[in-house]
Amino acid sequence: MIVDNWVPSKLLDRLKKDARNLQRKGLFTPDALAAYGNKKDGKAFSVARDRTVLPCYYPSAGIKGGFINGELGDAEARGELHEMVEELRLEASRELGRENLGRDKVSWSDLVEGEGGEPVDEISYTRFGPGAYLQRHNDERHEELKRKAGWLRPTRRSLSWLVYLQDEAWDMGLDGGGLRTYQRIAQGRGSEMLASNDGDLQLGWLEATVDDPIDRAVFMDSRIGDVSGNCALYTISSEVGQKVGQKVYLTKAFAADPVLFLTTDFFVNALNFKSLQLRFRFLSSPQTTLHTKLLGEDVSKPPHRGEVIKDVSPLGGRLVVFDSVVLPHEVLKAERERFAVSGWWHVRQQEIRRPMHENVNTFEYK
């Protein structure tokens, strides 16, 4: 979803000024996605040219971040935006049928005062310096693909949103910095992007063929036998005469040993038939340190068959909302400074279930 001029002009001007003032005071910090700062040219991360953020919370330290600090900058303007975002979250819950998003509205005063501890959702200022970019990725992945880190929090990202704090005169041809999305073109009935099914996140697609003219979403069931870590891939039946929504398993059960996720080949080879292996496409390849070392940092892929590229210019006041699981995207290299407010609305993730008895082939998180 893209909505231009979503933020009123007076509020937009205040947010632009606030973000830049707080950044100049040195309050922005690099986040996990800024690791590309150590580029092949040997240059280390640079606060001036790379991606930095002012978040609402620091989970590793368990402390409040600058975005919801009522003593910093124009907190009133950030509060007005927060109220707009909360109303939008509730509307998205109703329109999309995502009940988990429909929890009670959180007031700005409660966030500022720290009521309730760590916020459920995320919100931050984001700055891209000249030369900064983000490679193709998805904002959320299956818990098992994140290994132990996937179970540290009770929620996961469901919808991503951005509000750009730039001038309307931004020219992507000269200034870069656009959001590039890789949208799936649905092939036939039953090809809709589902993101999750029965709590299981989508992992990829089976491309449509002449014999099966439907793009089929592939999910990972990580609780086979009601045991976390005992996994299998499946799709959902949409055939006439079969129960709609029935799970059709595509692999035998396998243990969620982290070593399996260092390469996407494991999932391809696990599929039951060669024809399935040829059809399978990942939403986004697993991101691991070893994967990066083996393939290099430039691992962006051209669009798959069935995908179309759509670029979004970061015009001031423009709102962008998309699914955190199923939409691969990247940020093109910025040629000049670029600011935004970015956030993620969360839903409850799967509950981890320990082995029910001994001799279960599963990976124990330690």
JOCORRA-V99626 format. One line per field, one symbol per residue. phi: phi as a letter, one per 20 degrees, with the letter a starting at -180 (. if undefined). psi: psi as a letter, one per 20 degrees, with the letter a starting at -180 (. if undefined). burial: + if it has 24 or more other C-alpha atoms within 12 Angstrom, else -. A space follows every 50 residues. Layout:
phi=???
psi=???
burial=???
This chain:
phi=.ccelfeggffgfffgffffffffemeecfdffeffgeeffnffgcffdd eccceebdgfemcfeffdefedlefffffffgffffffgffffffemeff fefgfdffffffenfnmfffedbafccdegofacfgadfbcggffelgff dfcfccfdcdbcceddefegdffdemmfedddefefdngneffdmbblne efdacdffcffcfcfdfdddedcfmmcfnedaebcdfcffndffnffdfd cffbeefgffefbfggffffffcgffffefcffbfgdcffgfffdnfedf dfffgndcececfefgnfdccbffeddfbbdfgeebgcdbdcacedcfef efcfgebfmefbeefc
psi=ppoqkhpqgghggghgggghghghjkiqqqahijiihnriiiprpphhia pqqnriqnhhikqqrhhkoiipbmhgghhggghghghhghghgghiknhh ikrqppqhhhghijpjcpqgrqpqqppprpiqrprprqiqrqghijchhi jhqirrpgpqqqoqlrqijpohhhibjrooqnppopnrpjjqphgqpkip qqhbqoqqrghnlppppproojlpjkppiorqqrrppjqpiqppjppopi rrqqqlphhhjiqihghghiqhqhhhhhippqgpqpoqgggghgirhmjq qrqrpiqppppppmqpipppprphgioqrrpqppirppqrpqrppqrprq ppprphrrkpnqppp.
burial=-----++---++-+++++++-++---+++++-+++++-------+-++++ ++++++++-----++++++---+++-++++++-+++-+++-++----+-+ ++--++++--++-----++++++++++++++++++++++++++++++--+ +-+-+++++++++++++--+-+--+++++++++++++--++-+++++-++ ++++++++-----+++++++++++--++++++++++++--------++++ +-++++++-+++++-+++-++----++-+++++++++---------+--+ --+++++----+++++++++++++++++++++++++++++++++++++++ ++---------++---
